[in-house]
Amino acid sequence: MTTEVMLPSTSASPTARQVWTRARGIALGVVLLLAAAVVIAVIRSDTRHGELNPRSVDPYGSRAVAELLADRGVSTRVVTTLDGARAAAAPDTTLLVALPDLLTHRQQTRLHSATAHSGGRTLLVAPGSSSVEKLAPGVTADPATSFDSTLSPDCQLPAARRAGTADTGGIRYTTTRLGADECYRSERLATLLRIPETSGDGDTVVLGAPDILFNDRLDKEGNASLALQLLGSRPHLVWYLPTLSDSSATDTGDEKGFFDLVPSGWLWATLQLFVAAALAAFWRARRLGPLVHEKLPVAIRASETVEGRARLYRKANARDRAAAALRSTTRTRLAPLVGVPAAQAHAPEALLPALSAHLHGDGQALNSLLFGPPPSDDAALIALADQLDALEREVRRP
């Protein structure tokens, strides 16, 4: 009854082809996302090459305004170090800080100390909250940017009134400094501030957006007029392009960390990818909710199930469970043969008397055979199985 039989493979594990069929949609989506990210990065890098560089002729460069200033006798010189920018601060010079947010806090403090009483003009291009507070004390950047890019002057500053509407919409500012000119307002907040020094003719101009300096925007609205008036009030223009290679950025412990240097767009994109991955994992999860009965992909013969369970019993040395299963099945089959209801098939007081009367045998031997203790070894288990088979054949014999 317990003869070993090699079971055929009935595994329901998916094949490699089935796995690929299920996963190819996700894989294709990931490939398309990566390809789109590479294409966008390449396009943006090409378009923004040389941004706010007075030597660049790219759309976001500023060569055009430098050429127009040269025609009016204003010299333009590019510096890339903090020491060069500090040395250039003078009454006859306009110092343009192209990317003030790249400066460390220490650099911003040192630059402000050099320009505060220089008598010249300092123009800050779109400084954020942290940099504007250092470079122009008393000025605060509003978290919400301007909804419109083209705005009207709405102030008494002569340069703004002559230029008219211009593309200054961007970061909006408020100031507590007295005598400041607040121009190109968006929702009552200025996108261009001119803050005069407390003594002398020097001033600081805070510009909320760099658009009026771009090559491809210079001929729009009053951009050219406003840019030339802001940058051409002194005979010399020093164009400061901060770089990360400047030694002054690392001479203290105030350097920017890795996450400070990563553009905010990449951080948001990474967060979105994590959210998308979490949603995909939730969608593909298999152990959520109550159990669901599923049909097996193949039909399994009853003999294979019995043999499989027998092997499990043998592997676990569960002779007691195997003996209990054999006896229970035998009692269930014998009960109707001797006139015992199925509900009382496992009750010794009902089954044994009926069997004894049918076989005219020893009731004590039947009790040990059908309700006795578990066998002590495999040989005893095999003997028990043979005896149960013999008992059933005897009962069935006419």
Solvent accessible surface area in square Angstrom, and as a share of the most:
residue,aa,sasa,rsa
1,M,136,0.61
2,T,65,0.38
3,T,106,0.62
4,E,95,0.43
5,V,69,0.40
6,M,167,0.75
7,L,54,0.27
8,P,72,0.46
9,S,109,0.70
10,T,57,0.33
11,S,84,0.54
12,A,71,0.55
13,S,81,0.52
14,P,64,0.40
15,T,81,0.47
16,A,88,0.68
17,R,198,0.72
18,Q,87,0.38
19,V,75,0.43
20,W,147,0.52
21,T,65,0.38
22,R,135,0.49
23,A,42,0.33
24,R,126,0.46
25,G,50,0.48
26,I,78,0.40
27,A,39,0.31
28,L,107,0.53
29,G,29,0.28
30,V,75,0.43
31,V,88,0.51
32,L,109,0.54
33,L,111,0.55
34,L,112,0.56
35,A,49,0.38
36,A,48,0.37
37,A,44,0.34
38,V,95,0.55
39,V,82,0.47
40,I,97,0.49
41,A,39,0.30
42,V,78,0.45
43,I,101,0.51
44,R,147,0.53
45,S,68,0.44
46,D,96,0.50
47,T,51,0.29
48,R,95,0.35
49,H,127,0.57
50,G,22,0.21
51,E,57,0.26
52,L,3,0.01
53,N,31,0.16
54,P,4,0.03
55,R,150,0.55
56,S,14,0.09
57,V,111,0.64
58,D,37,0.19
59,P,64,0.40
60,Y,49,0.19
61,G,0,0.00
62,S,0,0.00
63,R,96,0.35
64,A,35,0.27
65,V,0,0.00
66,A,13,0.10
67,E,79,0.35
68,L,57,0.28
69,L,1,0.00
70,A,60,0.47
71,D,115,0.59
72,R,145,0.53
73,G,60,0.58
74,V,11,0.06
75,S,58,0.38
76,T,48,0.28
77,R,130,0.48
78,V,35,0.20
79,V,14,0.08
80,T,54,0.31
81,T,58,0.34
82,L,0,0.00
83,D,89,0.46
84,G,21,0.20
85,A,0,0.00
86,R,80,0.29
87,A,89,0.69
88,A,9,0.07
89,A,24,0.18
90,A,31,0.24
91,P,93,0.59
92,D,62,0.32
93,T,9,0.05
94,T,0,0.00
95,L,3,0.02
96,L,0,0.00
97,V,0,0.00
98,A,1,0.01
99,L,68,0.34
100,P,2,0.01
101,D,69,0.36
102,L,63,0.31
103,L,2,0.01
104,T,8,0.05
105,H,89,0.40
106,R,113,0.41
107,Q,3,0.02
108,Q,3,0.01
109,T,72,0.42
110,R,62,0.23
111,L,1,0.01
112,H,51,0.23
113,S,74,0.48
114,A,27,0.21
115,T,13,0.08
116,A,25,0.20
117,H,149,0.67
118,S,20,0.13
119,G,17,0.16
120,G,3,0.03
121,R,24,0.09
122,T,11,0.06
123,L,1,0.01
124,L,1,0.01
125,V,3,0.02
126,A,25,0.20
127,P,0,0.00
128,G,14,0.13
129,S,64,0.41
130,S,64,0.42
131,S,0,0.00
132,V,0,0.00
133,E,90,0.40
134,K,83,0.35
135,L,10,0.05
136,A,4,0.03
137,P,54,0.34
138,G,34,0.32
139,V,2,0.01
140,T,68,0.39
141,A,9,0.07
142,D,41,0.21
143,P,135,0.85
144,A,55,0.43
145,T,85,0.50
146,S,16,0.10
147,F,196,0.82
148,D,77,0.40
149,S,58,0.38
150,T,55,0.32
151,L,17,0.08
152,S,64,0.41
153,P,21,0.13
154,D,96,0.50
155,C,17,0.10
156,Q,138,0.61
157,L,14,0.07
158,P,74,0.46
159,A,12,0.10
160,A,0,0.00
161,R,141,0.52
162,R,167,0.61
163,A,13,0.10
164,G,22,0.22
165,T,54,0.31
166,A,0,0.00
167,D,1,0.00
168,T,0,0.00
169,G,12,0.12
170,G,16,0.15
171,I,37,0.19
172,R,22,0.08
173,Y,1,0.00
174,T,57,0.33
175,T,25,0.15
176,T,118,0.68
177,R,80,0.29
178,L,171,0.85
179,G,63,0.60
180,A,22,0.17
181,D,33,0.17
182,E,49,0.22
183,C,0,0.00
184,Y,0,0.00
185,R,90,0.33
186,S,11,0.07
187,E,145,0.65
188,R,207,0.76
189,L,36,0.18
190,A,0,0.00
191,T,0,0.00
192,L,0,0.00
193,L,0,0.00
194,R,55,0.20
195,I,5,0.03
196,P,39,0.25
197,E,29,0.13
198,T,124,0.72
199,S,75,0.49
200,G,65,0.62
201,D,123,0.64
202,G,1,0.01
203,D,4,0.02
204,T,27,0.16
205,V,1,0.00
206,V,0,0.00
207,L,1,0.00
208,G,2,0.02
209,A,6,0.04
210,P,27,0.17
211,D,37,0.19
212,I,1,0.01
213,L,2,0.01
214,F,8,0.03
215,N,31,0.16
216,D,63,0.33
217,R,75,0.27
218,L,13,0.06
219,D,114,0.59
220,K,83,0.35
221,E,105,0.47
222,G,11,0.11
223,N,0,0.00
224,A,29,0.23
225,S,43,0.28
226,L,0,0.00
227,A,0,0.00
228,L,24,0.12
229,Q,41,0.18
230,L,3,0.01
231,L,0,0.00
232,G,28,0.27
233,S,58,0.37
234,R,31,0.11
235,P,70,0.44
236,H,81,0.36
237,L,1,0.01
238,V,5,0.03
239,W,0,0.00
240,Y,0,0.00
241,L,18,0.09
242,P,9,0.05
243,T,53,0.31
244,L,103,0.51
245,S,103,0.67
246,D,11,0.06
247,S,89,0.57
248,S,11,0.07
249,A,13,0.10
250,T,91,0.53
251,D,82,0.42
252,T,46,0.27
253,G,78,0.75
254,D,57,0.29
255,E,88,0.39
256,K,60,0.25
257,G,37,0.35
258,F,148,0.62
259,F,143,0.59
260,D,98,0.51
261,L,80,0.40
262,V,31,0.18
263,P,83,0.52
264,S,74,0.48
265,G,50,0.48
266,W,145,0.51
267,L,72,0.36
268,W,156,0.55
269,A,40,0.31
270,T,61,0.36
271,L,93,0.46
272,Q,119,0.53
273,L,108,0.54
274,F,138,0.57
275,V,78,0.45
276,A,54,0.42
277,A,60,0.46
278,A,62,0.48
279,L,117,0.58
280,A,42,0.33
281,A,67,0.52
282,F,142,0.59
283,W,171,0.60
284,R,90,0.33
285,A,43,0.33
286,R,182,0.67
287,R,229,0.84
288,L,104,0.52
289,G,64,0.61
290,P,119,0.75
291,L,181,0.90
292,V,116,0.66
293,H,186,0.83
294,E,147,0.66
295,K,197,0.84
296,L,125,0.62
297,P,96,0.61
298,V,74,0.42
299,A,108,0.84
300,I,74,0.38
301,R,157,0.57
302,A,81,0.63
303,S,59,0.38
304,E,14,0.06
305,T,74,0.43
306,V,98,0.56
307,E,38,0.17
308,G,18,0.17
309,R,146,0.53
310,A,40,0.31
311,R,70,0.26
312,L,122,0.61
313,Y,52,0.20
314,R,154,0.56
315,K,174,0.74
316,A,75,0.58
317,N,108,0.55
318,A,16,0.12
319,R,67,0.24
320,D,79,0.41
321,R,161,0.59
322,A,14,0.11
323,A,1,0.00
324,A,58,0.45
325,A,44,0.34
326,L,30,0.15
327,R,22,0.08
328,S,39,0.25
329,T,63,0.37
330,T,5,0.03
331,R,30,0.11
332,T,70,0.40
333,R,94,0.34
334,L,0,0.00
335,A,0,0.00
336,P,90,0.57
337,L,71,0.35
338,V,25,0.14
339,G,66,0.64
340,V,12,0.07
341,P,80,0.50
342,A,84,0.65
343,A,104,0.81
344,Q,87,0.39
345,A,2,0.01
346,H,88,0.39
347,A,24,0.18
348,P,50,0.32
349,E,132,0.59
350,A,27,0.21
351,L,0,0.00
352,L,22,0.11
353,P,76,0.48
354,A,27,0.21
355,L,0,0.00
356,S,27,0.18
357,A,70,0.55
358,H,86,0.39
359,L,42,0.21
360,H,165,0.73
361,G,45,0.43
362,D,93,0.48
363,G,29,0.27
364,Q,127,0.57
365,A,58,0.45
366,L,15,0.07
367,N,51,0.26
368,S,60,0.39
369,L,26,0.13
370,L,0,0.00
371,F,55,0.23
372,G,18,0.18
373,P,103,0.65
374,P,79,0.49
375,P,21,0.13
376,S,94,0.60
377,D,67,0.35
378,D,73,0.38
379,A,72,0.56
380,A,36,0.28
381,L,24,0.12
382,I,87,0.44
383,A,43,0.33
384,L,13,0.06
385,A,3,0.02
386,D,78,0.40
387,Q,96,0.42
388,L,4,0.02
389,D,42,0.22
390,A,46,0.36
391,L,14,0.07
392,E,20,0.09
393,R,149,0.54
394,E,74,0.33
395,V,8,0.04
396,R,126,0.46
397,R,154,0.56
398,P,169,1.06
